[in-house]
Amino acid sequence: MLLRGVLLAMQALQLAGALDLPAGSCAFEENTCGFDTAFAFQPWILNEEGHYIYVDTSFAKQGEKAVLLSSDLQAEEWSCLRLVYQITTSPGSSDTSRLNLYVRFEDESFDRLLWSAKEPSDSWLIASLDLQNSSKKFKILIEGVLGQGNTASIALFEIKVTTGYCIECDFEENHLCGFVNHWNPNVNWFVGGGSIRNSPSILPQDHTFKSELGHYMYVDSVYVKHFQEVAQLISPMTTAPMSGCLSFYYQLQQGNDNSFSLYTRDGAGLYEEIWKMDQPGNAAWNLAEVEFSAPYPMEVIFEVAFNGPKGGYVALDDISFSPVHCQNQTELPFSAVEASCNFEEDLCNFYQDKEGPGWTRVKVKPNMYRTGDHTSGIGYYLLANTKFTSQPGYIGRLYGPSLPGNLQYCLRFYYAIYGFLKMSDTLAVYIFEENHVVQEKIWSVLESPRGVWMQAEITFKKPMPSKVVFMSLCKSFWDCGLVALDDITIELGSCSSPERLPPAPGECTFEQDECAFTQERRDRSSWYRRRGETPTSYTGPKGDHTTGVGYYMYIEASHMVYGQKAQLLSWPLRGVAIKQCLTFFYHMYGAGTGLLSVYLKREGESEESLLWRRRGEQSISWLRGLIEYNCERQHQVIFEAIRGPSVRSDIAIDDVKFQAGPCTEMEDLTQQSSGYSEDLNEIEF
């Protein structure tokens, strides 16, 4: 990277000398500008000659953390945080150091991971991180975790918070807003303007100041050696969802022979052209406006391709972004909320064929025989092939709302199949292109555990406006079962992109590990992480709540004696003044099911406070638990399961989530089951 090496190392030094740095910024010249080392962690050391702070293995051990905490900040306008840093590692070490940056909101009991890096380098690097506008006060928390070796170290050169978006740049500051040139042996982007006079071409004045004092970026064809030489200028990766109008000024030498384009590139390396210069324009600076949508991490790439050495130059300046759509925008923007539905209130923006009610909105009371909905276990879902419509050759179609063309979408939904002998094609998903009346099958059921909510994920992209169609098929009278559908979501981007935004903080699905949950002891009577069915029949879940084939935590009753308990403790949670909402899913199925309780353990207190409790068999479904609580000191939440009188007493939990603020809805206590009512298997239409 041409602009990463010596250029960054030398020019970043000038950046640190800036005076009157905004709140949350520091050049670490004489002090840490209100950033404090967090108590109980290793300290960050201010270099004696100034310029940076560091932590290394001369005074800290491998795995130890150094934590730096800012004063209270507020970003009522969208802001960009730039961090100049360096990570060094010992030769041959596989365990590298890591630098993490969190945002700590005043009303949340957990920290939000915004960015993380572990790549060692021999020069300073720049990270550019978007901070969404919010009225909440927050702190920036920077955590350095030392790796293996005697020479492992982490250094911070500067933190700077400025109003605006990280993809914006006027190229007046030496860090170039984190934009980097993709190095090419012959053709590269250079800084133009100011005192730079080393180009054979006659270059323009910049656009920002309209004088020789200002700067811009340019690429010149005089260095071209081969046809189709390409120069790329790459923006920082976005770190927060944004959508609006991206504008920039460009200038081309008249009569040139080149191609100037703008691309987006996601974390998986997928390119998409979003703008291309059609007309050369006039000799002055030309304004370009482009619709830009980044619902997940994405780079912007300015690319110039030359066909020969007489292509002239291309100059670029004053890149800016507005959340308002461009003036030439005519198509309505995509709304993930309008394209999704959990069917709790109605069909949302989904609809059916006029021929008849193929899909019926139903709910099931908690019971031991029939699974409830996926959203909460006691709510509504869609059921096809019900007793009113079950007939040979029956087809039920459910149409989604219209989706704008030429965008990549991720469709997720949950389905459950009952009663079919042959499952293939009992449920299929089609894409219906409105302009061509063409349907294309993009997914269908092959085989699935019966009666288990399974998650399906499909990534698709169509050039024209289209709709998603769910089709349920009943082929014959002798093989006609039930198909259930719930929690449909459609989002922009790929379902499997490795660079999707960080997982929601304060949340654990147990898919990768036990998160930061701990147990005081681990033996046969502990909580276990498991996928699939539990070993004992007629108790425990058939699959997890997250995907149907993932992991959950449970107690194995056959390893325990009656009355024995297992405790699962959350990570330490910070005390806050406002109410907090804890949601989770629990599974209590089995004739001998015991007790599941949730406790609050405050720091410094030996007694635990009971927050929530369920006793005995509740349902064959995963049910949602909602707890609203308040605690102004550091605390932990404890899930305690007690084994019942028989081995059919497996208890499981999944999808634990802590959220700031009161719960938006409360648990329906009237739906609790004793497990013995005879009418609980009825479907309500």
C-alpha positions as CSV (number, residue, x, y, z in Angstrom):
1,M,0.0,0.0,0.0
2,L,1.7,3.2,-1.2
3,L,0.2,5.5,1.4
4,R,0.6,3.1,4.3
5,G,4.3,2.8,4.7
6,V,6.7,5.8,5.1
7,L,4.0,8.2,4.0
8,L,1.9,7.3,7.0
9,A,4.8,7.1,9.4
10,M,6.0,10.6,8.6
11,Q,2.8,12.4,7.8
12,A,0.9,11.1,10.8
13,L,3.5,12.8,13.0
14,Q,2.3,16.2,11.7
15,L,-1.3,15.2,12.4
16,A,-0.5,14.9,16.1
17,G,0.5,18.5,16.4
18,A,-3.0,19.8,15.7
19,L,-4.2,22.2,18.3
20,D,-7.7,22.5,19.8
21,L,-8.6,18.8,19.3
22,P,-12.3,18.0,19.6
23,A,-13.8,16.2,22.6
24,G,-12.8,12.6,22.7
25,S,-9.5,13.4,20.8
26,C,-5.9,13.2,22.0
27,A,-2.4,13.5,20.4
28,F,-0.7,12.2,23.6
29,E,1.9,15.0,23.6
30,E,2.1,15.9,27.3
31,N,-0.9,14.0,28.8
32,T,-3.8,11.7,28.0
33,C,-6.4,14.5,27.5
34,G,-9.0,13.2,29.9
35,F,-8.5,9.6,29.0
36,D,-8.0,7.6,32.1
37,T,-6.5,4.1,32.7
38,A,-9.3,1.9,34.1
39,F,-8.8,0.6,37.6
40,A,-7.9,-3.1,38.0
41,F,-6.2,-3.2,34.6
42,Q,-2.6,-2.6,33.4
43,P,-1.8,1.1,32.7
44,W,-1.1,2.7,29.4
45,I,2.3,4.4,29.6
46,L,2.9,7.9,28.1
47,N,6.2,7.9,26.1
48,E,8.7,10.3,27.8
49,E,9.2,12.3,24.6
50,G,5.4,12.5,24.0
51,H,3.7,11.5,20.7
52,Y,2.2,8.2,21.8
53,I,1.1,5.9,24.7
54,Y,1.9,2.2,24.8
55,V,1.7,-1.1,26.7
56,D,4.2,-3.9,26.3
57,T,5.6,-7.1,27.8
58,S,8.3,-5.2,29.8
59,F,5.8,-4.6,32.5
60,A,2.7,-6.7,31.6
61,K,2.2,-10.4,31.0
62,Q,0.7,-12.2,28.0
63,G,-3.1,-12.0,28.0
64,E,-3.2,-9.0,30.4
65,K,-5.3,-6.1,29.4
66,A,-4.7,-2.3,29.4
67,V,-7.9,-0.3,29.3
68,L,-8.2,3.4,28.5
69,L,-11.5,5.2,29.1
70,S,-12.6,8.6,27.8
71,S,-14.6,11.2,29.6
72,D,-18.3,11.5,28.8
73,L,-18.9,12.3,25.2
74,Q,-22.0,13.2,23.0
75,A,-22.4,12.8,19.3
76,E,-25.6,14.6,18.3
77,E,-24.3,14.7,14.8
78,W,-22.8,11.8,12.9
79,S,-19.0,11.6,13.7
80,C,-15.9,9.9,12.5
81,L,-13.4,8.5,15.0
82,R,-9.9,8.0,13.6
83,L,-7.3,6.0,15.5
84,V,-3.6,6.0,14.6
85,Y,-2.1,2.8,16.1
86,Q,0.6,0.2,15.8
87,I,0.7,-3.5,16.9
88,T,4.1,-5.3,17.1
89,T,4.6,-8.9,17.8
90,S,7.6,-11.2,18.6
91,P,9.1,-13.1,15.7
92,G,7.5,-16.6,15.3
93,S,4.7,-15.9,17.7
94,S,1.3,-17.3,16.8
95,D,-0.5,-15.5,19.6
96,T,-0.6,-11.9,18.5
97,S,-1.7,-8.8,20.5
98,R,-5.2,-7.4,19.9
99,L,-6.5,-3.8,20.1
100,N,-10.3,-3.4,20.7
101,L,-12.4,-0.3,20.7
102,Y,-15.8,-0.2,22.5
103,V,-18.5,2.3,22.9
104,R,-20.0,2.5,26.4
105,F,-23.5,4.2,26.5
106,E,-24.6,5.6,29.8
107,D,-27.8,3.6,29.9
108,E,-26.4,0.2,29.0
109,S,-24.9,-2.4,31.3
110,F,-22.6,-3.8,28.6
111,D,-20.0,-2.3,26.1
112,R,-20.5,-2.4,22.3
113,L,-17.5,-3.6,20.3
114,L,-17.1,-1.2,17.4
115,W,-13.7,-2.4,16.0
116,S,-10.9,-4.9,16.6
117,A,-7.5,-5.4,15.1
118,K,-4.6,-7.9,15.6
119,E,-2.5,-7.4,12.4
120,P,1.1,-6.5,13.3
121,S,2.8,-3.8,11.3
122,D,6.2,-2.0,11.1
123,S,4.5,1.4,10.7
124,W,1.5,3.4,12.0
125,L,-1.9,2.4,10.7
126,I,-5.1,4.4,10.6
127,A,-8.5,3.0,11.5
128,S,-11.6,5.1,10.6
129,L,-14.8,4.3,12.6
130,D,-18.3,5.8,12.1
131,L,-20.1,7.0,15.2
132,Q,-23.9,7.2,14.6
133,N,-25.6,10.3,15.9
134,S,-27.3,9.8,19.2
135,S,-28.6,12.0,22.1
136,K,-27.2,9.5,24.6
137,K,-23.9,10.2,26.5
138,F,-21.2,7.6,25.9
139,K,-17.5,6.8,26.6
140,I,-14.9,5.4,24.3
141,L,-13.1,2.4,25.8
142,I,-9.8,1.2,24.2
143,E,-8.6,-2.2,25.3
144,G,-5.1,-3.6,24.5
145,V,-4.6,-7.3,25.0
146,L,-1.0,-8.4,24.9
147,G,0.1,-11.4,22.9
148,Q,2.9,-13.9,23.3
149,G,6.6,-13.0,23.3
150,N,9.1,-10.6,24.9
151,T,8.7,-7.8,22.3
152,A,4.9,-7.7,22.0
153,S,3.5,-4.2,22.2
154,I,0.6,-2.0,21.3
155,A,0.9,1.8,20.8
156,L,-1.6,4.6,20.2
157,F,-0.4,7.7,18.4
158,E,-3.6,9.7,18.2
159,I,-7.4,9.5,18.6
160,K,-9.4,12.1,16.7
161,V,-13.2,12.6,16.7
162,T,-14.6,14.9,14.0
163,T,-18.1,15.7,12.8
164,G,-19.0,14.0,9.5
165,Y,-18.8,10.6,7.8
166,C,-15.5,8.6,7.5
167,I,-15.9,8.2,3.7
168,E,-15.8,12.0,3.4
169,C,-12.5,13.7,2.6
170,D,-11.1,17.0,1.2
171,F,-7.6,15.6,1.3
172,E,-6.2,18.6,3.2
173,E,-5.0,16.7,6.2
174,N,-2.0,14.4,6.0
175,H,-3.8,11.3,7.0
176,L,-5.9,11.5,3.8
177,C,-9.0,10.5,5.9
178,G,-7.8,6.9,5.9
179,F,-8.0,6.6,2.1
180,V,-5.3,4.3,0.7
181,N,-3.8,3.7,-2.8
182,H,-3.7,0.2,-4.1
183,W,-0.1,0.1,-5.1
184,N,0.6,-0.5,-8.8
185,P,4.2,-0.7,-10.2
186,N,3.3,2.0,-12.9
187,V,0.1,3.9,-12.1
188,N,-0.9,5.2,-8.6
189,W,-2.9,7.9,-6.9
190,F,-0.8,10.8,-5.6
191,V,-1.5,13.9,-3.5
192,G,-1.7,16.9,-5.7
193,G,-1.7,20.7,-5.0
194,G,0.2,22.6,-2.3
195,S,3.9,22.6,-2.8
196,I,3.9,19.4,-4.9
197,R,5.4,20.2,-8.4
198,N,6.9,16.9,-9.4
199,S,4.5,15.9,-12.2
200,P,5.3,16.3,-15.9
201,S,1.6,17.2,-16.5
202,I,0.0,20.6,-15.8
203,L,-2.2,19.9,-12.9
204,P,-5.2,21.9,-11.7
205,Q,-5.8,24.0,-8.6
206,D,-7.7,22.1,-5.9
207,H,-11.5,22.4,-5.5
208,T,-11.7,23.0,-1.7
209,F,-9.8,26.3,-1.6
210,K,-9.7,27.0,-5.4
211,S,-6.0,27.9,-5.0
212,E,-2.6,26.4,-5.1
213,L,-2.6,26.0,-1.3
214,G,-5.2,23.2,-1.3
215,H,-4.8,19.5,-2.0
216,Y,-6.5,16.8,-4.0
217,M,-5.8,13.3,-5.3
218,Y,-4.7,12.6,-8.9
219,V,-3.5,9.8,-11.2
220,D,-1.5,10.6,-14.3
221,S,-1.1,8.5,-17.5
222,V,2.5,9.5,-18.1
223,Y,3.6,6.6,-16.0
224,V,1.5,4.0,-18.0
225,K,3.6,1.2,-19.5
226,H,0.8,-1.2,-20.7
227,F,-2.8,-1.0,-21.9
228,Q,-5.5,-1.2,-19.2
229,E,-3.3,0.0,-16.4
230,V,-5.6,0.5,-13.3
231,A,-5.2,2.8,-10.4
232,Q,-7.4,2.3,-7.3
233,L,-8.1,4.7,-4.4
234,I,-9.8,2.9,-1.6
235,S,-11.9,4.4,1.2
236,P,-12.1,3.2,4.8
237,M,-14.5,0.4,5.4
238,T,-17.9,1.7,6.7
239,T,-18.7,0.5,10.3
240,A,-22.3,1.7,10.6
241,P,-25.3,1.3,8.2
242,M,-25.8,4.3,6.0
243,S,-27.8,5.2,2.9
244,G,-28.0,8.4,0.9
245,C,-26.1,10.5,-1.7
246,L,-22.4,10.3,-2.2
247,S,-21.0,13.3,-4.1
248,F,-17.5,14.2,-5.3
249,Y,-15.7,16.6,-7.7
250,Y,-13.5,15.3,-10.5
251,Q,-11.5,16.8,-13.3
252,L,-10.1,15.2,-16.5
253,Q,-7.6,16.4,-19.0
254,Q,-9.4,17.1,-22.2
255,G,-9.2,14.5,-25.0
256,N,-7.9,11.8,-22.7
257,D,-8.3,8.1,-23.3
258,N,-9.3,6.6,-20.0
259,S,-12.2,5.1,-17.9
260,F,-13.2,6.6,-14.6
261,S,-15.5,4.4,-12.4
262,L,-16.8,4.1,-8.8
263,Y,-17.2,0.7,-7.2
264,T,-18.4,-0.6,-3.8
265,R,-16.7,-3.7,-2.4
266,D,-17.9,-5.7,0.6
267,G,-15.9,-7.8,3.1
268,A,-16.3,-10.9,0.8
269,G,-14.5,-9.0,-2.0
270,L,-17.7,-8.6,-4.1
271,Y,-17.4,-5.5,-6.4
272,E,-20.4,-3.6,-7.8
273,E,-20.1,-0.6,-10.1
274,I,-22.3,2.3,-9.0
275,W,-21.1,5.1,-11.3
276,K,-19.2,5.5,-14.5
277,M,-18.1,8.7,-16.3
278,D,-20.2,8.9,-19.5
279,Q,-19.2,12.3,-20.7
280,P,-15.7,13.8,-20.1
281,G,-17.3,17.0,-18.9
282,N,-15.7,20.4,-19.1
283,A,-12.1,21.3,-18.2
284,A,-13.2,22.6,-14.7
285,W,-14.2,20.6,-11.7
286,N,-17.3,18.5,-12.4
287,L,-19.8,17.4,-9.7
288,A,-20.9,13.8,-9.6
289,E,-23.8,12.5,-7.3
290,V,-24.3,8.8,-6.7
291,E,-26.8,6.8,-4.7
292,F,-24.9,5.0,-2.1
293,S,-26.2,2.3,0.3
294,A,-24.0,0.5,2.8
295,P,-26.3,-1.6,5.1
296,Y,-23.2,-3.6,6.1
297,P,-19.4,-2.9,6.0
298,M,-18.3,-1.7,2.6
299,E,-15.5,0.2,0.9
300,V,-15.8,2.8,-1.9
301,I,-13.2,2.4,-4.7
302,F,-12.3,5.2,-7.2
303,E,-10.8,3.4,-10.2
304,V,-9.1,4.8,-13.3
305,A,-8.2,2.5,-16.2
306,F,-5.8,3.9,-18.9
307,N,-5.6,2.6,-22.4
308,G,-2.2,4.3,-23.1
309,P,0.3,6.9,-22.1
310,K,-1.8,9.8,-23.7
311,G,-4.7,9.4,-21.4
312,G,-4.0,12.5,-19.4
313,Y,-4.7,12.9,-15.7
314,V,-7.8,12.4,-13.5
315,A,-8.2,14.5,-10.3
316,L,-10.5,13.9,-7.4
317,D,-11.5,16.2,-4.5
318,D,-14.1,17.0,-1.9
319,I,-15.9,13.6,-1.3
320,S,-19.0,14.1,0.8
321,F,-22.0,12.2,1.9
322,S,-25.6,13.2,2.8
323,P,-28.2,10.8,4.3
324,V,-30.7,12.5,2.0
325,H,-31.1,10.8,-1.4
326,C,-29.7,12.4,-4.5
327,Q,-31.8,14.9,-6.5
328,N,-32.1,12.4,-9.4
329,Q,-33.4,9.6,-7.1
330,T,-36.8,8.4,-8.3
331,E,-37.1,4.9,-6.8
332,L,-38.3,4.5,-3.3
333,P,-35.6,3.3,-0.9
334,F,-35.8,-0.3,0.5
335,S,-37.2,-0.7,4.0
336,A,-36.3,-3.8,5.9
337,V,-39.2,-3.2,8.4
338,E,-41.8,-3.1,5.6
339,A,-40.4,-6.3,4.0
340,S,-40.4,-8.4,7.2
341,C,-43.2,-9.9,9.4
342,N,-43.7,-12.0,12.6
343,F,-47.5,-12.2,12.0
344,E,-48.3,-11.2,15.6
345,E,-50.8,-8.5,14.5
346,D,-51.6,-9.4,10.9
347,L,-50.0,-10.4,7.6
348,C,-48.0,-7.1,7.4
349,N,-47.3,-6.3,3.7
350,F,-47.7,-10.0,2.6
351,Y,-50.8,-11.2,0.7
352,Q,-52.2,-14.3,-0.9
353,D,-53.9,-15.4,-4.1
354,K,-57.5,-14.2,-4.4
355,E,-58.6,-17.8,-5.0
356,G,-58.8,-18.6,-1.3
357,P,-57.1,-18.6,2.1
358,G,-54.2,-20.9,1.4
359,W,-52.3,-19.7,4.4
360,T,-54.1,-19.2,7.7
361,R,-52.9,-17.1,10.7
362,V,-53.1,-19.3,13.8
363,K,-51.8,-19.6,17.4
364,V,-51.4,-22.5,19.8
365,K,-51.6,-22.4,23.6
366,P,-48.6,-23.9,25.3
367,N,-49.0,-27.7,25.4
368,M,-47.1,-31.0,25.3
369,Y,-48.1,-32.1,21.8
370,R,-48.0,-29.3,19.2
371,T,-45.3,-26.7,18.7
372,G,-46.3,-23.0,19.2
373,D,-44.9,-20.1,17.1
374,H,-41.2,-19.2,16.8
375,T,-41.5,-15.6,18.0
376,S,-42.5,-16.2,21.6
377,G,-44.0,-19.8,21.7
378,I,-47.5,-18.4,22.4
379,G,-48.0,-16.0,19.4
380,Y,-49.2,-16.3,15.9
381,Y,-47.7,-17.9,12.8
382,L,-48.9,-19.0,9.3
383,L,-50.2,-22.5,8.7
384,A,-50.8,-24.0,5.2
385,N,-52.9,-27.1,4.4
386,T,-55.1,-26.7,7.4
387,K,-58.3,-28.8,8.0
388,F,-60.2,-26.2,5.9
389,T,-58.0,-26.4,2.8
390,S,-56.3,-29.8,2.9
391,Q,-57.0,-31.4,-0.5
392,P,-55.1,-33.2,-3.3
393,G,-53.2,-30.8,-5.6
394,Y,-53.7,-27.9,-3.2
395,I,-51.2,-25.0,-3.7
396,G,-51.0,-22.0,-1.3
397,R,-49.0,-18.9,-2.4
398,L,-47.9,-16.1,-0.1
399,Y,-46.5,-13.0,-1.8
400,G,-44.1,-10.6,-0.2
401,P,-43.9,-6.8,-0.9
402,S,-42.2,-5.5,-4.0
403,L,-38.4,-5.2,-3.7
404,P,-36.3,-2.7,-5.7
405,G,-34.1,-4.3,-8.4
406,N,-30.4,-4.5,-8.7
407,L,-29.8,-4.9,-4.9
408,Q,-28.5,-7.9,-3.0
409,Y,-30.9,-9.3,-0.4
410,C,-30.7,-11.7,2.5
411,L,-34.0,-13.5,3.1
412,R,-34.4,-15.4,6.5
413,F,-37.4,-17.2,7.7
414,Y,-38.5,-20.1,10.0
415,Y,-40.5,-23.1,8.9
416,A,-41.8,-26.3,10.5
417,I,-43.2,-29.4,8.7
418,Y,-45.7,-31.9,10.1
419,G,-47.2,-35.1,8.8
420,F,-45.8,-35.5,5.3
421,L,-44.3,-38.8,4.3
422,K,-42.2,-37.2,1.6
423,M,-41.0,-33.7,2.5
424,S,-39.3,-32.6,-0.7
425,D,-41.0,-29.5,-2.3
426,T,-43.7,-29.3,0.4
427,L,-42.4,-25.7,0.9
428,A,-40.6,-23.7,-1.8
429,V,-39.5,-20.1,-2.3
430,Y,-39.7,-18.4,-5.7
431,I,-38.7,-15.0,-7.0
432,F,-41.4,-13.4,-9.1
433,E,-40.0,-10.7,-11.5
434,E,-42.9,-8.3,-11.9
435,N,-42.0,-6.9,-15.4
436,H,-41.5,-10.3,-17.0
437,V,-44.1,-12.5,-15.1
438,V,-41.3,-15.0,-14.5
439,Q,-41.0,-17.2,-11.4
440,E,-37.6,-18.8,-10.4
441,K,-37.3,-21.3,-7.6
442,I,-34.5,-20.3,-5.3
443,W,-35.1,-22.7,-2.4
444,S,-37.1,-25.8,-1.4
445,V,-37.4,-28.2,1.5
446,L,-35.4,-31.4,1.1
447,E,-35.5,-33.1,4.5
448,S,-36.2,-31.6,7.9
449,P,-36.9,-32.8,11.5
450,R,-40.6,-32.9,11.9
451,G,-42.2,-30.3,14.2
452,V,-39.0,-28.3,14.7
453,W,-38.7,-24.6,13.7
454,M,-35.8,-24.5,11.2
455,Q,-34.1,-21.3,9.9
456,A,-33.5,-20.9,6.2
457,E,-31.2,-18.3,4.7
458,I,-31.2,-17.3,1.0
459,T,-29.1,-14.6,-0.7
460,F,-30.5,-13.4,-4.0
461,K,-30.2,-10.4,-6.5
462,K,-32.4,-9.6,-9.5
463,P,-32.0,-6.7,-12.0
464,M,-35.7,-5.9,-12.0
465,P,-38.2,-5.2,-9.2
466,S,-39.3,-8.6,-7.7
467,K,-41.3,-10.3,-5.0
468,V,-40.6,-13.3,-2.8
469,V,-43.3,-16.0,-3.1
470,F,-43.7,-18.8,-0.5
471,M,-45.4,-21.8,-2.0
472,S,-46.8,-24.8,-0.1
473,L,-47.8,-27.9,-2.1
474,C,-50.0,-30.8,-1.2
475,K,-49.4,-33.4,-3.9
476,S,-51.9,-36.2,-2.9
477,F,-54.7,-36.9,-0.5
478,W,-52.6,-39.7,1.1
479,D,-49.6,-37.5,1.7
480,C,-50.9,-34.1,2.8
481,G,-49.5,-32.6,6.0
482,L,-49.1,-29.2,7.6
483,V,-46.5,-26.4,6.8
484,A,-45.8,-23.6,9.3
485,L,-44.1,-20.3,8.5
486,D,-42.9,-17.5,10.9
487,D,-40.5,-14.6,11.4
488,I,-39.7,-13.6,7.9
489,T,-37.0,-10.9,7.5
490,I,-35.4,-9.4,4.4
491,E,-32.3,-7.3,4.7
492,L,-29.8,-5.8,2.3
493,G,-26.5,-7.7,1.7
494,S,-25.3,-11.3,1.7
495,C,-26.5,-13.7,4.5
496,S,-22.9,-15.1,4.7
497,S,-20.8,-12.0,4.4
498,P,-17.8,-12.4,6.7
499,E,-17.6,-8.6,7.3
500,R,-21.2,-8.1,8.5
501,L,-21.5,-5.7,11.4
502,P,-20.4,-7.0,14.9
503,P,-22.9,-9.2,16.7
504,A,-25.3,-7.4,19.0
505,P,-23.6,-6.8,22.4
506,G,-25.2,-8.2,25.5
507,E,-26.5,-11.2,23.4
508,C,-25.6,-14.9,23.4
509,T,-27.0,-17.6,21.1
510,F,-24.4,-20.2,22.2
511,E,-23.6,-21.0,18.6
512,Q,-19.8,-20.4,18.9
513,D,-19.3,-21.0,22.7
514,E,-20.8,-20.1,26.0
515,C,-20.0,-16.4,25.5
516,A,-18.9,-14.9,28.8
517,F,-21.2,-17.1,30.9
518,T,-19.4,-19.0,33.7
519,Q,-20.1,-21.8,36.2
520,E,-18.6,-22.1,39.6
521,R,-18.0,-25.8,39.0
522,R,-18.1,-28.1,36.0
523,D,-19.1,-31.7,36.5
524,R,-21.9,-34.1,35.5
525,S,-24.5,-31.8,37.1
526,S,-23.4,-28.7,35.3
527,W,-25.1,-26.8,32.4
528,Y,-24.0,-28.4,29.1
529,R,-23.8,-26.8,25.6
530,R,-25.6,-29.1,23.1
531,R,-27.2,-29.3,19.7
532,G,-30.0,-31.6,18.5
533,E,-32.1,-33.7,20.8
534,T,-31.2,-34.5,24.4
535,P,-30.4,-38.2,25.2
536,T,-33.6,-38.9,27.3
537,S,-36.9,-39.4,25.5
538,Y,-40.0,-37.3,26.2
539,T,-38.0,-34.4,27.6
540,G,-35.8,-31.6,26.4
541,P,-35.8,-29.8,23.0
542,K,-35.5,-31.4,19.6
543,G,-33.4,-28.5,18.3
544,D,-32.2,-25.0,19.4
545,H,-34.3,-21.8,19.1
546,T,-31.8,-19.8,17.0
547,T,-31.7,-22.0,13.8
548,G,-33.2,-25.4,14.7
549,V,-29.8,-27.0,14.2
550,G,-27.6,-24.9,16.5
551,Y,-26.6,-25.0,20.1
552,Y,-28.3,-24.3,23.4
553,M,-27.5,-24.8,27.1
554,Y,-29.3,-27.4,29.2
555,I,-29.2,-29.7,32.3
556,E,-29.1,-33.4,31.7
557,A,-31.5,-34.8,34.4
558,S,-30.1,-38.4,34.1
559,H,-26.8,-37.1,35.5
560,M,-28.4,-35.5,38.5
561,V,-30.5,-36.4,41.6
562,Y,-33.8,-35.0,42.6
563,G,-33.4,-31.4,43.9
564,Q,-29.8,-31.0,42.6
565,K,-29.2,-27.6,41.0
566,A,-26.9,-26.1,38.4
567,Q,-26.1,-22.4,38.1
568,L,-25.0,-20.4,35.0
569,L,-23.6,-17.0,35.8
570,S,-23.5,-14.0,33.3
571,W,-20.5,-11.9,32.8
572,P,-20.3,-8.9,35.3
573,L,-22.8,-6.2,34.1
574,R,-22.3,-2.5,34.9
575,G,-24.9,-0.8,37.1
576,V,-27.0,1.8,35.4
577,A,-29.8,4.2,36.6
578,I,-32.5,3.1,34.1
579,K,-34.4,-0.1,33.8
580,Q,-32.9,-3.0,31.8
581,C,-34.7,-5.7,29.8
582,L,-33.6,-9.3,29.8
583,T,-35.1,-11.7,27.2
584,F,-34.3,-15.3,26.7
585,F,-36.0,-18.5,25.5
586,Y,-36.5,-21.5,27.8
587,H,-37.6,-25.1,27.2
588,M,-39.3,-27.1,30.0
589,Y,-40.8,-30.3,28.6
590,G,-41.0,-33.5,30.5
591,A,-43.4,-35.0,33.1
592,G,-40.8,-34.7,35.9
593,T,-39.6,-31.2,35.1
594,G,-38.3,-29.3,38.1
595,L,-37.6,-25.5,38.5
596,L,-36.0,-22.8,36.4
597,S,-35.2,-19.5,38.2
598,V,-33.4,-16.3,37.3
599,Y,-31.6,-14.4,40.1
600,L,-29.9,-11.0,40.4
601,K,-26.6,-11.0,42.3
602,R,-25.4,-7.5,43.3
603,E,-21.7,-6.9,43.9
604,G,-20.9,-6.9,47.6
605,E,-24.1,-8.8,48.6
606,S,-24.2,-12.5,49.6
607,E,-28.0,-12.8,49.0
608,E,-29.4,-13.2,45.5
609,S,-32.7,-11.6,44.5
610,L,-35.3,-13.7,42.7
611,L,-36.3,-12.1,39.3
612,W,-38.3,-14.8,37.6
613,R,-39.4,-18.5,38.1
614,R,-41.2,-21.3,36.4
615,R,-42.1,-24.7,37.9
616,G,-43.0,-28.0,36.2
617,E,-43.7,-28.9,32.6
618,Q,-44.5,-25.8,30.5
619,S,-44.6,-26.7,26.8
620,I,-43.0,-28.7,24.0
621,S,-42.2,-25.3,22.5
622,W,-39.4,-22.8,23.2
623,L,-41.1,-20.1,25.2
624,R,-39.9,-16.5,25.6
625,G,-39.0,-15.1,29.0
626,L,-39.1,-11.4,29.7
627,I,-37.6,-9.8,32.8
628,E,-37.5,-6.1,33.6
629,Y,-35.2,-5.1,36.4
630,N,-33.2,-2.2,37.8
631,C,-29.7,-2.3,39.4
632,E,-27.4,0.7,39.9
633,R,-24.3,-1.3,40.9
634,Q,-22.3,-4.0,39.2
635,H,-24.1,-7.3,39.1
636,Q,-24.6,-10.7,37.6
637,V,-27.6,-12.5,36.4
638,I,-27.8,-16.2,37.3
639,F,-29.9,-18.9,35.5
640,E,-30.5,-21.7,38.1
641,A,-32.1,-25.1,37.1
642,I,-33.2,-27.7,39.7
643,R,-33.8,-31.3,38.7
644,G,-37.3,-32.6,39.2
645,P,-38.5,-36.0,40.5
646,S,-37.7,-38.0,37.4
647,V,-35.2,-38.2,34.6
648,R,-37.7,-36.5,32.3
649,S,-36.6,-33.2,33.7
650,D,-34.2,-31.7,31.1
651,I,-34.4,-27.9,31.2
652,A,-32.8,-25.7,28.4
653,I,-32.2,-22.0,27.7
654,D,-31.2,-20.2,24.5
655,D,-30.9,-16.7,22.8
656,V,-30.2,-14.7,26.0
657,K,-30.2,-10.9,25.3
658,F,-29.7,-7.9,27.6
659,Q,-31.2,-4.6,26.4
660,A,-31.2,-1.0,27.7
661,G,-34.5,0.4,28.7
662,P,-37.8,-1.2,29.8
663,C,-39.2,-4.1,27.9
664,T,-41.4,-3.1,25.0
665,E,-43.9,-5.9,26.0
666,M,-44.5,-8.0,29.1
667,E,-44.8,-11.7,29.4
668,D,-48.3,-13.1,29.3
669,L,-48.6,-15.0,32.6
670,T,-52.0,-16.3,31.7
671,Q,-50.4,-18.6,29.1
672,Q,-48.4,-20.6,31.6
673,S,-49.1,-24.3,31.4
674,S,-49.4,-26.9,34.2
675,G,-49.1,-29.6,31.4
676,Y,-52.4,-31.3,32.2
677,S,-55.2,-29.4,30.4
678,E,-56.9,-31.5,27.7
679,D,-57.7,-28.6,25.3
680,L,-54.2,-27.2,25.0
681,N,-53.6,-29.0,21.7
682,E,-56.3,-26.9,19.9
683,I,-55.3,-24.5,17.2
684,E,-56.9,-21.0,17.4
685,F,-57.9,-19.5,14.1
